[in-house]
């Protein structure tokens, strides 16, 4: 029987909890990596792939997963994604080697890719009118809140129990999500989907996205042109002088161009296509997807730099860092309550613009207070403002992009929107990471040039150690009285570089705010009648 009334809202909570699980997992592992290295005895390269295998697979499969959900059933795809994610979490929790853990993370990325776009299409198919805006607000606040809660939860689990519980906790949460989704969320699918599957389109999409996202993520690590360090994965070594990054990026871009041409050809011939390009004729969808990609450049990139600054400069523990970032989560959750009345009063496009402006102000404010001796309370207000902006902008920008997309195509639309955000986020992290570490190396080198007793060879060695350890070497320098003055210079340099990264993120958000000005103006939505009509495109499940 169709799920109606209050049960839909409980179903929304189940969907949001599923999304929160994959978002938390993307951040929780960052805190657990040092313990994983000690326990499994893995190399730094393996540890890096533990973090990034998930992101790479997740971003590459979003478009395919969204289309699959439209055809096979959105609730079915969502539940299948949660099951895959939980099974992979069990494999990760019991992994006895780096290779096994990386493989489990790849499977987690597959499950996550099935969950995220499907969650959006389920909301689009379940809610209408003003209720849809409220639902997207709750979903959006979940994203921002979970991103901030991840380090807190990861720090507590790793410190008090084991890094394995960072994965093991997904098992009871996933079981709850599956049971609640099956009981409270109705099935829906594209009943008019063309027969046949676009297997070549799916392959081209995955290969193209993998190449582009790999290049964006790994450029700083392996070199944007010349290979700066050995590259190996699962026993395969890259021995060429040129970095694998430009090769992967070029292959990805060429493959995506072939993918677009393939989609145009299949659409014109009336055959099933992975991506219905007619979606881009919808002005609200097209403009919102572009705005989402640009906003994502600066939205979450700073969350990469802040934990490093808190731990390596201010000396916070992993758990204390999570507590320090908690205002961001509080602001994001609060925005879920503000979003609906603000949309009713101003319209969704204006709320998006207000949200991006709040993010911009919060991040720029953080840049003004970052210093080696920053008091614990100084960033709190800016983090809270940043969180409010994320909660408002993420939810309503998503709602604007899907507002005029037919329900039967909501999986495709959600996949495109999610992919745009992931690519934008990967590009933002790549650029901000380059700003952070290039700035750190340059500033620290200049500071040590005036340090007595440090010759050029020592200076180069110290700069390389601090930069390549992402600041972790500062603690060792500070512990030795002979190098304590150098540690103080390193803390100042890391703070300056973090400040530059914050201002760069604010610059991206300023461009994003200008892009949001092109969003179609909408009118505030009236209060809904007591009973909402059931969408005709859904089928009972």
CORWOHU-V897713 format. One line per field, one symbol per residue. phi: phi as a letter, one per 20 degrees, with the letter a starting at -180 (. if undefined). burial: I if it has 9 or more other ideal C-beta (glycine too) atoms within 8 Angstrom, else O. A space follows every 10 residues. Layout:
phi=???
burial=???
//
This chain:
phi=.fecmfgfff fffffffffg ffffffdffg feggfffffe meeffffffg fdfffffgff dffffffgfg eeofffffff ffffffffff fffdgdbfff ffffffffff ffffefffff ffffeedclf ffffffffgf fffffffefg fffffffffe caffffefff ffffffffff ffeddefbbe fdfffnceff ffffffffff fffgfffegf fdofcefebf cbblnededf ffffffffff ffffffffff ffffffffen efcfceffgf fegffgffff ffffffgdfd ffffeggffg eedenfffff fgffefgfff fffffffegf ffffednfff fgffffffgg fffffgffdf afdgffefeg fffffgfgff ffffffffff fdgdfggfdf ffgffffffg ffffffffff ffffgfeffg fffffffffe efndegffgf ffgfffffel nffffffffe gfdgffffff ffffffffff fffffffgff fffffffeff fcdgefffff cefegfeecf b
burial=OOIOOOIIOI IIIIIIIIII IIIIIIIIII IIIOIIIOOI OIOOIIIIII IIIIIIIIII IIIIIIIIII IOIIIIIIII IIIIIIIIII IIIOIOOIOI IIIIIIIIII IIIIIIIIII IIIIIIIOOI IIIIIIIIII IIIIIIIIII IIIIIIIIIO OOIIIIIIII IOIIIIIIOI IIOIIIIIII OOIOOOOIOO IIOIIIIIII IIIIIIIIIO OIIOOOIOOO IIOOOOOIOO OIIIIIIIII IIIIIIOIII OIIIOIIOOO IIIIIOIOIO OIOIIIIIII IIIIIIIIII IIIIIIIIII IIIOOIOIII IIOIIIIIII IIIIIIOIII OIIIOOIIIO IIIIIIIIII IIIIIIIOII OIOIOOOOII OIIIIIIIII IIIIIIIIII IIIOIOIIII IIIIIIIIII IIIIIIIIII IIIIIIIOII IOIIIOIIOO IOOIOOOOII OIIIIIIOOO IOIIIOIIOO OOIIOIIIII IIIIIIIIII IIIIIIIIII IIIOIIOOIO OIOIIOOIOO OOOOIOIIOO O
//
